[in-house]
Amino acid sequence: MDKNQKKEIAVFGAGGFGLEVVMLIEQINEEINGWEIIGFFDDGVDAGTIVNGYPVLGGVNKLNQWDRKLSVVFALGLPRIKKAVFEKIKNKNISYPVLIHPNVVIGKNKYVSIGEGCIITAGNIITTNISIGKHVILNLACTVGHETEIGNFSSLMPTCNISGQVQIGEATFWGTGAKIINGIRVGNNVVVGAGSVIINDVIDDVTVAGVPAEILKKRK
């Protein structure tokens, strides 16, 4: 990013995590003052509402009518909602930057791939030979081990621990403190309960929880 030119950015989602994402952008600006935060988009909050000093500008319809270049990140924890909102945005003026907190520990760029729209907050450790898909959230203080793949739209809540050689499918949600041992595969559209420990492969479309994690129910 050109240090002499700020880019406009907005956060989709004016809830609690949206507040934290604004904080993240402000912290990034303390290192490289490259972003101008113009506000929030949120279909569930009235346009004109002020949230932590920034206005809510509208919802998806307003974003699809935006007439200039704008960077947007999704502060939406639930993968299915995040994916659904993304699919509604058709405006070619919209782009999706990667936001990484300055204190994140991360391997060399040539060994780590991070897709557009990812949000990686403070305290994360990402080692080497890792592929992270698009619009993935790594919330506070997660660890991701070597040769791991994380699918698009997945969300990891604070202090999740992903061991090496793990494959995580698309649109998975990991509750706070969930863990997974080395070499395990987790399918698509999976919810992992907070504090769970995964020691066996997990099929698509299920909710798992417990120590060790077991299937609680099928998901649509």
Backbone as numpy.savetxt, mean C-alpha at the origin, in Angstrom:
# Nx Ny Nz CAx CAy CAz Cx Cy Cz
13.28 12.61 -9.05 12.44 13.80 -9.05 13.32 15.06 -9.05
12.97 16.00 -9.88 13.71 17.26 -9.95 13.50 18.03 -8.64
14.60 18.30 -7.95 14.52 18.98 -6.66 13.97 20.40 -6.78
14.05 20.96 -7.99 13.63 22.35 -8.19 12.18 22.48 -8.64
11.50 21.35 -8.82 10.14 21.40 -9.33 9.25 20.47 -8.51
8.28 21.05 -7.83 7.36 20.24 -7.05 6.28 19.65 -7.95
5.86 18.45 -7.62 4.76 17.81 -8.32 3.54 17.78 -7.41
2.38 18.04 -7.99 1.15 17.99 -7.21 0.79 16.54 -6.90
0.36 16.32 -5.67 -0.02 14.98 -5.24 -1.27 15.07 -4.39
-2.12 14.05 -4.49 -3.32 13.95 -3.67 -3.42 12.54 -3.11
-4.12 12.42 -2.01 -4.32 11.14 -1.34 -5.77 10.72 -1.49
-5.99 9.52 -2.03 -7.37 9.02 -2.11 -7.65 8.24 -0.84
-8.55 8.80 -0.03 -8.87 8.22 1.26 -8.54 9.20 2.37
-9.58 9.79 2.97 -9.38 10.83 3.98 -9.57 10.29 5.39
-9.45 8.96 5.55 -9.57 8.36 6.86 -8.24 8.35 7.60
-8.15 7.47 8.61 -6.97 7.44 9.46 -5.68 7.17 8.72
-5.70 6.20 7.81 -4.48 5.92 7.07 -4.14 7.05 6.11
-5.16 7.72 5.60 -4.91 8.89 4.77 -4.14 9.96 5.50
-4.46 10.14 6.80 -3.71 11.11 7.61 -2.25 10.69 7.72
-2.02 9.39 7.87 -0.65 8.90 7.98 0.11 9.03 6.66
-0.59 8.86 5.55 0.07 9.01 4.25 0.46 10.47 4.02
-0.40 11.40 4.41 -0.02 12.82 4.34 1.22 13.07 5.17
1.26 12.50 6.38 2.44 12.64 7.22 3.68 12.07 6.52
3.51 10.92 5.87 4.61 10.31 5.12 5.14 11.25 4.04
4.22 11.85 3.28 4.64 12.77 2.22 5.38 13.97 2.81
4.86 14.49 3.92 5.52 15.62 4.57 6.93 15.24 5.05
7.08 14.01 5.52 8.40 13.55 5.96 9.35 13.36 4.78
8.83 12.87 3.67 9.64 12.77 2.45 10.09 14.15 2.01
9.18 15.13 2.12 9.51 16.50 1.72 10.62 17.10 2.59
10.75 16.63 3.82 11.83 17.12 4.67 13.21 16.72 4.12
13.24 15.61 3.37 14.49 15.14 2.76 14.65 15.71 1.35
13.60 15.57 0.55 13.59 16.09 -0.83 12.26 16.79 -1.02
12.26 18.10 -1.05 11.02 18.87 -1.06 10.42 18.88 -2.46
9.87 17.70 -2.84 9.42 17.54 -4.21 7.93 17.44 -4.42
7.14 17.37 -3.33 5.70 17.19 -3.46 4.93 18.40 -2.95
3.89 18.75 -3.67 2.92 19.74 -3.21 1.60 19.02 -2.97
1.22 18.87 -1.72 -0.02 18.17 -1.38 -1.20 19.11 -1.62
-2.11 18.69 -2.50 -3.25 19.56 -2.81 -4.50 19.14 -2.05
-4.51 17.95 -1.46 -5.67 17.54 -0.68 -6.01 16.07 -0.85
-7.25 15.75 -0.48 -7.76 14.38 -0.50 -8.85 14.23 -1.57
-9.01 12.99 -2.01 -10.22 12.57 -2.72 -10.86 11.47 -1.89
-12.19 11.49 -1.80 -12.88 10.48 -1.00 -14.37 10.57 -1.31
-14.95 9.45 -1.77 -16.37 9.45 -2.10 -17.26 9.45 -0.86
-16.68 9.21 0.30 -17.47 9.15 1.52 -17.38 10.39 2.40
-16.69 11.42 1.93 -16.54 12.66 2.70 -16.93 13.83 1.81
-17.70 14.77 2.34 -18.18 15.90 1.55 -17.02 16.73 1.02
-17.11 17.10 -0.26 -16.12 18.01 -0.84 -16.13 19.32 -0.06
-14.95 19.85 0.16 -14.80 21.07 0.92 -14.46 20.85 2.38
-14.65 19.63 2.87 -14.26 19.31 4.24 -12.75 19.46 4.39
-12.32 20.05 5.48 -10.89 20.20 5.73 -10.43 19.10 6.69
-9.43 18.35 6.27 -8.90 17.24 7.06 -7.42 17.49 7.30
-7.06 17.74 8.56 -5.66 18.03 8.92 -5.05 19.13 8.04
-5.87 20.12 7.74 -5.38 21.27 7.00 -5.47 21.17 5.49
-5.95 20.04 4.98 -6.05 19.86 3.53 -7.50 19.61 3.14
-7.95 20.14 1.99 -9.35 19.99 1.59 -9.64 18.65 0.94
-10.86 18.18 1.14 -11.37 17.07 0.34 -11.89 17.67 -0.97
-11.36 17.20 -2.08 -11.62 17.82 -3.38 -12.78 17.19 -4.12
-13.23 16.03 -3.67 -14.30 15.31 -4.35 -14.01 13.83 -4.32
-14.69 13.08 -5.21 -14.51 11.64 -5.28 -13.97 11.20 -6.63
-14.31 9.98 -7.03 -13.81 9.42 -8.29 -14.22 10.28 -9.47
-15.47 10.74 -9.49 -15.94 11.54 -10.64 -15.11 12.81 -10.80
-14.82 13.48 -9.70 -14.00 14.68 -9.76 -12.60 14.35 -10.25
-12.07 13.25 -9.81 -10.72 12.85 -10.23 -10.69 12.54 -11.72
-11.74 11.93 -12.24 -11.80 11.62 -13.68 -11.96 12.87 -14.53
-12.35 13.98 -13.92 -12.48 15.24 -14.65 -11.26 16.14 -14.48
-10.27 15.71 -13.72 -9.11 16.55 -13.42 -8.37 16.88 -14.70
-8.08 18.17 -14.91 -7.61 18.63 -16.22 -6.11 18.90 -16.30
-5.35 18.42 -15.32 -3.89 18.58 -15.38 -3.22 17.37 -14.71
-1.92 17.29 -14.89 -1.18 16.15 -14.33 -1.31 16.14 -12.81
-1.55 14.95 -12.26 -1.70 14.82 -10.82 -1.26 13.42 -10.39
-0.43 13.38 -9.36 -0.05 12.10 -8.75 -1.04 11.76 -7.64
-1.43 10.49 -7.58 -2.42 10.05 -6.60 -1.94 8.75 -5.97
-2.11 8.64 -4.65 -1.86 7.38 -3.96 -3.12 6.98 -3.21
-3.33 5.67 -3.08 -4.54 5.15 -2.45 -4.26 4.79 -1.00
-4.81 5.57 -0.08 -4.69 5.28 1.35 -5.91 4.46 1.77
-6.04 3.31 1.16 -7.19 2.43 1.36 -6.63 1.06 1.73
-6.88 0.62 2.95 -6.27 -0.60 3.42 -6.86 -1.86 2.81
-8.19 -1.88 2.59 -8.82 -3.10 2.08 -8.52 -3.27 0.60
-7.89 -4.37 0.22 -7.47 -4.55 -1.18 -8.61 -4.48 -2.18
-9.77 -5.07 -1.87 -10.85 -5.09 -2.85 -11.37 -3.68 -3.12
-11.40 -2.83 -2.10 -11.84 -1.45 -2.29 -10.79 -0.67 -3.07
-9.53 -0.86 -2.70 -8.44 -0.18 -3.40 -8.45 -0.52 -4.88
-8.60 -1.81 -5.20 -8.62 -2.24 -6.59 -9.84 -1.69 -7.32
-11.01 -1.69 -6.66 -12.23 -1.20 -7.30 -12.13 0.28 -7.62
-11.56 1.07 -6.72 -11.40 2.50 -6.98 -10.42 2.71 -8.13
-9.31 2.00 -8.11 -8.33 2.13 -9.20 -8.97 1.86 -10.56
-9.80 0.84 -10.63 -10.40 0.45 -11.92 -11.42 1.47 -12.41
-11.91 2.33 -11.52 -12.86 3.37 -11.92 -12.18 4.62 -12.47
-10.89 4.76 -12.25 -10.18 5.97 -12.66 -9.66 5.78 -14.09
-10.19 6.57 -15.00 -9.86 6.45 -16.43 -9.07 7.65 -16.95
-8.80 8.61 -16.10 -8.17 9.87 -16.50 -6.68 9.66 -16.74
-6.21 9.94 -17.95 -4.80 9.75 -18.28 -3.90 10.81 -17.65
-4.49 11.83 -17.06 -3.68 12.82 -16.33 -3.19 12.30 -14.99
-3.76 11.18 -14.55 -3.45 10.65 -13.22 -2.31 9.64 -13.31
-1.33 9.80 -12.42 -0.23 8.84 -12.30 -0.11 8.41 -10.84
0.63 7.33 -10.63 0.67 6.71 -9.31 2.12 6.53 -8.86
2.60 7.45 -8.03 3.99 7.40 -7.59 4.21 6.35 -6.51
5.46 6.00 -6.30 5.86 5.16 -5.17 6.30 6.09 -4.04
5.78 5.87 -2.84 6.18 6.64 -1.67 6.92 5.73 -0.70
8.15 6.09 -0.38 8.98 5.30 0.53 9.53 6.22 1.61
9.28 5.90 2.87 9.78 6.72 3.96 11.31 6.74 3.94
11.91 7.88 4.28 13.36 7.99 4.22 14.13 7.00 5.08
13.51 6.47 6.15 14.27 5.56 7.01 14.10 4.09 6.66
13.41 3.78 5.57 13.25 2.39 5.15 14.60 1.81 4.75
14.86 0.58 5.20 16.07 -0.14 4.80 15.70 -1.03 3.62
16.39 -0.86 2.51 16.00 -1.55 1.28 17.23 -1.94 0.48
17.17 -3.10 -0.16 18.30 -3.59 -0.95 18.53 -2.76 -2.20
19.57 -3.09 -2.93 19.92 -2.36 -4.14 18.78 -2.41 -5.16
18.63 -1.30 -5.88 17.51 -1.18 -6.82 17.46 -2.31 -7.84
18.62 -2.78 -8.29 18.62 -3.79 -9.35 18.12 -5.15 -8.84
18.01 -5.31 -7.54 17.54 -6.56 -6.97 16.17 -6.45 -6.31
15.60 -5.27 -6.32 14.29 -5.04 -5.72 13.40 -4.30 -6.72
12.23 -4.86 -7.00 11.27 -4.25 -7.92 10.04 -3.83 -7.14
9.65 -2.56 -7.29 8.49 -2.02 -6.58 7.56 -1.36 -7.60
6.32 -1.83 -7.69 5.38 -1.34 -8.68 4.80 0.02 -8.35
4.13 0.61 -9.34 3.56 1.94 -9.17 2.55 1.96 -8.03
2.46 3.12 -7.38 1.44 3.33 -6.37 1.70 2.71 -5.02
2.87 2.11 -4.82 3.14 1.47 -3.52 3.39 2.51 -2.43
2.99 2.18 -1.23 3.21 3.02 -0.06 3.99 2.20 0.96
5.21 2.65 1.27 6.08 1.92 2.20 6.43 2.88 3.33
5.87 2.63 4.49 5.95 3.59 5.59 7.18 3.35 6.46
7.29 4.11 7.53 8.50 4.11 8.36 8.78 2.75 8.98
10.06 2.43 9.09 10.49 1.25 9.83 10.52 -0.05 9.07
10.18 -0.04 7.80 10.20 -1.27 7.01 11.62 -1.69 6.67
11.82 -3.00 6.57 13.08 -3.57 6.10 12.76 -4.50 4.93
13.32 -4.19 3.77 13.11 -4.96 2.55 14.49 -5.39 2.07
14.74 -6.68 2.01 16.11 -7.13 1.77 16.45 -7.19 0.29
16.54 -8.35 -0.31 17.07 -8.42 -1.67 16.33 -9.45 -2.51
16.38 -9.28 -3.82 15.72 -10.17 -4.77 14.23 -10.29 -4.46
13.61 -9.12 -4.38 12.20 -9.03 -3.98 11.40 -8.32 -5.06
10.19 -8.81 -5.31 9.28 -8.19 -6.27 7.99 -7.80 -5.55
7.69 -6.51 -5.55 6.48 -6.00 -4.93 5.61 -5.41 -6.04
4.37 -5.87 -6.13 3.49 -5.46 -7.22 2.99 -4.03 -7.09
1.94 -3.71 -7.84 1.40 -2.36 -7.88 0.43 -2.13 -6.70
0.45 -0.89 -6.19 -0.50 -0.43 -5.18 -0.49 -1.32 -3.93
0.69 -1.70 -3.52 0.87 -2.48 -2.29 1.15 -1.51 -1.14
0.58 -1.80 0.02 0.86 -1.04 1.24 1.69 -1.90 2.17
2.82 -1.37 2.60 3.59 -1.95 3.70 3.52 -0.94 4.84
2.66 -1.23 5.80 2.48 -0.30 6.91 3.67 -0.40 7.87
3.61 0.27 8.99 4.76 0.49 9.84 5.49 -0.78 10.24
6.84 -0.77 10.10 7.74 -1.75 10.70 7.51 -3.18 10.25
7.24 -3.37 8.96 7.18 -4.72 8.40 8.57 -5.15 7.93
8.78 -6.47 7.82 10.01 -7.00 7.24 9.65 -7.94 6.10
10.44 -7.85 5.01 10.22 -8.70 3.84 11.55 -9.35 3.49
11.58 -10.68 3.53 12.82 -11.41 3.32 13.13 -11.70 1.86
14.28 -12.24 1.62 14.84 -12.48 0.30 13.93 -13.34 -0.59
13.96 -13.02 -1.88 13.28 -13.81 -2.93 11.78 -13.95 -2.68
11.21 -12.89 -2.18 9.76 -12.87 -1.91 9.04 -12.09 -3.00
7.82 -12.51 -3.32 6.96 -11.82 -4.26 5.65 -11.45 -3.56
5.23 -10.19 -3.73 3.97 -9.71 -3.16 3.09 -9.20 -4.30
1.87 -9.73 -4.41 1.00 -9.40 -5.53 0.35 -8.04 -5.43
-0.17 -7.58 -6.58 -0.81 -6.27 -6.69 -1.92 -6.09 -5.64
-2.06 -4.86 -5.15 -3.15 -4.40 -4.29 -3.13 -5.02 -2.88
-2.11 -5.77 -2.55 -2.04 -6.34 -1.21 -1.74 -5.27 -0.17
-2.15 -5.53 1.07 -1.92 -4.59 2.17 -1.41 -5.35 3.39
-0.27 -4.92 3.90 0.30 -5.49 5.11 0.22 -4.45 6.20
-0.48 -4.76 7.26 -0.62 -3.85 8.37 0.65 -3.88 9.25
0.75 -3.01 10.27 2.02 -2.87 10.98 2.58 -4.17 11.54
3.90 -4.26 11.51 4.74 -5.30 12.11 4.50 -6.70 11.56
4.10 -6.80 10.29 4.06 -8.12 9.66 5.48 -8.56 9.31
5.72 -9.86 9.41 7.04 -10.41 9.11 6.92 -11.48 8.04
7.52 -11.19 6.88 7.48 -12.10 5.74 8.87 -12.70 5.57
9.00 -14.00 5.77 10.29 -14.65 5.63 10.68 -14.80 4.16
11.84 -15.38 3.90 12.36 -15.49 2.54 11.62 -16.50 1.68
11.70 -16.30 0.36 11.16 -17.22 -0.64 9.65 -17.44 -0.47
8.95 -16.39 -0.10 7.50 -16.44 0.08 6.82 -15.87 -1.16
5.72 -16.47 -1.56 4.91 -15.95 -2.66 3.54 -15.55 -2.10
3.21 -14.28 -2.30 1.93 -13.75 -1.81 1.13 -13.29 -3.02
-0.10 -13.78 -3.14 -0.94 -13.47 -4.29 -1.48 -12.05 -4.27
-2.34 -11.77 -5.24 -2.94 -10.45 -5.36 -4.04 -10.23 -4.31
-4.18 -8.96 -3.94 -5.30 -8.51 -3.10 -5.40 -9.28 -1.79
-4.25 -9.53 -1.15 -4.26 -10.14 0.18 -4.21 -9.05 1.25
-4.81 -9.35 2.39 -4.80 -8.41 3.51 -4.20 -9.12 4.72
-3.17 -8.50 5.28 -2.47 -9.09 6.43 -2.72 -8.23 7.66
-3.34 -8.81 8.68 -3.58 -8.08 9.90 -2.29 -7.81 10.67
-2.37 -6.89 11.59 -1.21 -6.47 12.37 -0.50 -7.66 13.00
0.82 -7.71 12.81 1.63 -8.71 13.48 1.60 -10.10 12.87
0.98 -10.28 11.72 0.95 -11.61 11.09 2.35 -11.99 10.61
2.62 -13.30 10.60 3.94 -13.79 10.22 3.80 -15.00 9.30
4.85 -15.24 8.51 4.86 -16.40 7.62 6.28 -16.93 7.53
6.41 -18.26 7.59 7.73 -18.86 7.56 8.24 -18.98 6.13
9.48 -19.38 5.99 10.18 -19.45 4.72 9.52 -20.41 3.73
9.47 -19.99 2.46 9.12 -20.89 1.38 7.65 -21.21 1.21
6.77 -20.40 1.76 5.32 -20.67 1.73 4.65 -19.83 0.65
3.57 -20.37 0.07 2.78 -19.63 -0.91 1.40 -19.31 -0.33
0.98 -18.05 -0.49 -0.36 -17.60 -0.10 -1.08 -17.16 -1.35
-2.30 -17.62 -1.56 -3.03 -17.36 -2.79 -3.60 -15.95 -2.88
-4.46 -15.76 -3.87 -5.11 -14.47 -4.12 -6.32 -14.30 -3.20
-6.64 -13.01 -2.89 -7.86 -12.68 -2.16 -7.92 -13.40 -0.82
-6.81 -13.37 -0.10 -6.71 -14.02 1.20 -6.67 -12.95 2.30
-7.35 -13.19 3.40 -7.24 -12.37 4.59 -6.51 -13.17 5.67
-5.47 -12.56 6.22 -4.70 -13.20 7.29 -4.98 -12.43 8.58
-5.49 -13.12 9.57 -5.86 -12.48 10.82 -4.67 -11.93 11.58
-4.90 -10.89 12.37 -3.84 -10.27 13.16 -3.19 -11.30 14.06
-1.86 -11.26 14.12 -1.11 -12.14 14.99 -0.99 -13.58 14.52
-1.48 -13.88 13.35 -1.43 -15.26 12.85 -0.02 -15.65 12.43
0.24 -16.94 12.44 1.52 -17.48 11.98 1.22 -18.54 10.92
1.66 -18.27 9.69 1.39 -19.17 8.58 2.57 -20.11 8.40
2.31 -21.42 8.48 3.37 -22.41 8.31 3.08 -23.38 7.17
1.91 -23.23 6.52 1.54 -24.07 5.37 0.99 -23.20 4.25
1.06 -23.69 3.01 0.50 -22.97 1.89 -0.97 -22.66 2.13
-1.43 -21.53 1.57 -2.82 -21.09 1.72 -3.44 -20.95 0.34
-4.61 -21.55 0.13 -5.29 -21.50 -1.15 -5.92 -20.13 -1.36
-6.44 -19.87 -2.58 -7.13 -18.63 -2.91 -8.42 -18.49 -2.10
-8.84 -17.23 -1.91 -10.20 -16.89 -1.48 -10.59 -17.46 -0.13
-9.70 -17.32 0.86 -10.03 -17.79 2.20 -9.58 -16.77 3.24
-10.13 -16.88 4.43 -9.66 -16.16 5.61 -8.97 -17.16 6.53
-7.76 -16.83 6.96 -7.02 -17.71 7.86 -6.65 -16.93 9.11
-6.52 -17.65 10.22 -6.11 -17.02 11.47 -5.64 -18.10 12.43
-4.86 -17.65 13.42 -4.44 -18.55 14.47 -2.96 -18.85 14.44
-2.51 -19.60 15.44 -1.12 -20.02 15.57 -1.10 -21.53 15.82
-0.84 -22.34 14.79 -0.61 -21.93 13.41 -1.92 -21.54 12.72
-1.82 -20.79 11.63 -3.01 -20.30 10.93 -3.78 -21.45 10.28
-5.10 -21.40 10.42 -5.99 -22.36 9.79 -7.11 -21.62 9.07
-7.73 -22.27 8.10 -8.81 -21.65 7.35 -10.04 -21.51 8.23
-10.55 -20.29 8.29 -11.78 -20.01 9.05 -13.00 -20.02 8.15
-12.86 -19.48 6.93 -14.01 -19.44 6.03 -13.54 -19.19 4.60
-14.42 -19.54 3.66 -14.18 -19.21 2.26 -14.63 -17.78 2.00
-13.98 -17.12 1.04 -14.33 -15.77 0.67 -14.86 -15.76 -0.76
-15.79 -14.85 -1.03 -16.34 -14.74 -2.38 -15.33 -14.04 -3.27
